[in-house]
Each structure stands twice: as C-alpha cells, then as structure tokens.
Amino acid sequence: MVFRVNFLTFWIVCNIGFAIFVENYATLPLDKNKLQNDGSFGFLEIFSAFLTSLVLFRVSFGAFHIIKFKFLSYFFSSYKVFKFDMLDDAK
C-alpha cells in the first residue's frame, strides 16, 4: 500500500515538473515577430510523440489482455473465477 502512495506522489511530482518545464520552454522569447510553433520538429514534439506512443502501447495491450482473459474465462472452465463466502468457510 505504501508503494502505491509513493509511486502516485512521484508520478504527480513528475507531471508537475514536466508541466512547469514545458511552460517555461514554450514561453521563451525567441523572436518578437515570430510565432513559437513554426512547424519545426524539435525536442518537445519528439518527447510528446514518445509519451503518446507509451500511452497507446499501454492502453492497447491492456485492452488486449483484458479481452483475452474475458474470452478464456468464458470458454474454459480452468480460467473461471468462482465466488465464495468467506464467512461460511471460516465457520
């Protein structure tokens, strides 16, 4: 339980740090007459594409994993989860 709390705190701090870093990097005064997004592919675009690929990987394979076990538990009895009342077992 403590690991989850520590990991969640670390994750939140990293997200806050990333947001502050991106905000400071995006508001640097490069040139007064030039827009910040000129269509070039720089560090922020590469890092954002990397994070997006991580999210898509986790979501897609997580969904495949859940669908696989739902399929196996529906068709094969060895994968079924049987519910039982622990109060009856403890008596």
C-alpha positions in Angstrom: 0.0 0.0 0.0 2.8 2.4 0.8 4.4 1.7 -2.6 1.3 2.9 -4.3 1.2 6.1 -2.4 4.9 6.7 -3.0 4.6 6.0 -6.7 1.5 8.2 -7.0 3.3 11.0 -5.3 6.3 10.6 -7.5 4.1 10.5 -10.6 2.3 13.7 -9.6 5.5 15.5 -8.8 7.0 14.4 -12.2 3.9 15.6 -14.0 4.0 19.0 -12.3 7.7 19.3 -13.1 7.1 18.4 -16.7 4.2 21.0 -16.9 6.5 23.7 -15.5 9.3 22.7 -17.8 7.1 22.8 -20.9 5.5 26.1 -19.8 8.9 27.7 -19.3 10.3 26.3 -22.5 7.3 27.3 -24.6 7.3 30.9 -23.4 10.9 31.7 -24.1 11.2 34.9 -26.1 12.8 33.6 -29.3 11.8 36.5 -31.5 9.1 39.1 -31.1 7.9 38.9 -34.7 8.0 35.1 -34.9 5.4 32.6 -33.7 6.5 29.8 -31.4 5.1 27.0 -33.4 6.7 27.4 -36.8 6.2 23.7 -37.9 9.7 22.5 -37.0 10.1 19.2 -35.2 12.0 19.8 -32.0 12.6 18.4 -28.6 9.0 18.9 -27.3 7.4 17.3 -30.3 9.7 14.3 -30.1 9.1 13.9 -26.4 5.4 14.3 -26.8 5.4 11.6 -29.5 7.3 9.3 -27.3 4.9 9.8 -24.4 1.9 9.3 -26.8 3.4 6.1 -28.0 3.8 4.8 -24.4 0.2 5.6 -23.6 -1.1 4.0 -26.8 1.0 0.9 -26.1 -0.2 0.5 -22.6 -3.9 1.1 -23.5 -3.9 -1.2 -26.5 -2.1 -4.1 -24.8 -4.0 -3.6 -21.6 -7.3 -3.9 -23.6 -6.0 -7.0 -25.4 -5.0 -8.5 -22.1 -8.5 -7.9 -20.5 -10.2 -9.2 -23.7 -8.1 -12.3 -23.7 -8.8 -13.2 -20.1 -12.5 -12.5 -20.5 -12.5 -14.8 -23.6 -10.6 -17.5 -21.7 -12.8 -17.3 -18.6 -16.0 -17.5 -20.7 -14.9 -20.6 -22.8 -12.6 -22.5 -20.5 -13.6 -23.7 -17.0 -10.0 -23.7 -15.7 -10.0 -19.8 -16.1 -13.3 -19.3 -14.3 -13.3 -17.4 -11.0 -15.7 -18.9 -8.6 -17.2 -16.7 -5.9 -17.5 -18.0 -2.3 -18.5 -16.6 1.0 -15.5 -16.5 3.4 -17.8 -16.3 6.4 -19.2 -19.7 5.6 -15.7 -21.1 5.2 -14.5 -19.6 8.5 -17.3 -21.2 10.5 
